[in-house]
Amino acid sequence: MSKIASEVVATALNDWYIAIKKQRVEESKEYYSKIKNLFDDMEEDQEVLAYYSLLEERHKMLLHSSRGEPLHRHTYFTEDNQEFIKKTNDKLEYNFYLFEAMYEAYNKNYDRAINLYGLAEKKLADIPDEIEAAEFYSKISYLYTLIKQSIISQHYIKNAIAIYKLRPDYKSKLAVSTMIAATNYADMGKFEEAEDYYFEAIDLAKELNDDFFASQLHHNLSILYSDWGKSKKCIGSLEKALKNEDWRNSSYFIHSMFMIIKELFKIGENESALNFHNQAKERLAYMENKIYEAKISILFNLYCGNARDNFKKCMDELSYLKQENDLESVDELSYVAAKRFESLGAFEEAAAFFNQKIWAEHKMKQVEGIL
């Protein structure tokens, strides 16, 4: 059974918070019972758990004030702790906007997510905690990375890195932030700088003895090498990622398979690409992932059989990715398809895919309000 995304649980916590604020006692009790059961199936997220703990205290205070239920001896939500309550209220308000933003980003509603992150950032000013600030910078930076707004993302992530570097106990967070900085440099075409940051992040993962994270970094490094035109290094990085059993058993396995199939087709090693394609199909048969199924199908139809005959199939799969608002994949695969048809002398079909790439770029810029 797959885990529930922490963003889904967080938005349920936000619904609970609204019920508490509106003094809806019975509704709050219903959320309390319902949400406790979600944690058994939620992916691990300490911030969501901390948010739950704050809401649980507020819920108990609501029951005390509205129903006369006794407070626990060690509760902080008493009249004698007004200063603590104010700080907690600031934190709850901040968390509300933060987790709403994360949920909208999870659903690819990026414009809505950016607006909510802006509200969270205003609340952050009332929370004098530099680690909380670094966490925020990391999260919003990652969102801007997703929509290719690399300069804005880099501004935030450099602030996070500066804070984490002063805190040796946050080495894991520093490694993640370093990875985001590497991704931004790659998106800006600064490949040497990106490679240096990835190597730095990999070294940190080794210091942490986190083999799974090291595999993730090797996977991301492969994307850099693909964009850099270094196919052999790309495939080598993917092979390092796929050596890790936990990585192979995770949902990220199919991401690496897509990358290695794409790169092998690109350099003409079709037999090896088909071997990985078959492995990917086997995994997709019992681990449903419609988006990657569509992406891998596009590659297969571009390089196997008659590409011109498969033009409509590729367009149909691309339409599905557009429907799912996966703009980055539309952008990437439209370009791959356009170059493939161009190489075959099918210029009309190539132009159609170039137009799809232009559309995707335009939509991603619209998210940030650039156009």
Buried (B, 14 or more C-beta within 10 A) or exposed (E): EEEBBBBBBBBBBBEBBBBBBEEBBEBBBEBBEEBEEBBEEBEEBEBBEEBBEBBBBBBBBBBBEEEEEEBEEEEBBEEEEEEEBEBBBBBBBBBBBBBBBBBBBBBBBBEBBBBBBEBBBEBBEEBEEBBBBBBBBBBBBBBBBBBBBBEBBBBBBBBBBEBBEEEEEBBBBBBBBBBBBBBBBBBBEBBEBBBBBBBBBBBBBBEBEBBBBBBBBBBBBBBBBBBBEBBEBBBBBBEBBBEBEEBBEBEBBBBBBBBBBBBBBBEEBEEBBBBBBEBBBEBBEEEEBEBBBBBBBBBBBBBBEEBEEBBEBBBEBBEBBBEBBBBBBBBBBBBBBBBBBBEBEBEEBBEBBBEBBEBBBEBBBBBBEEE
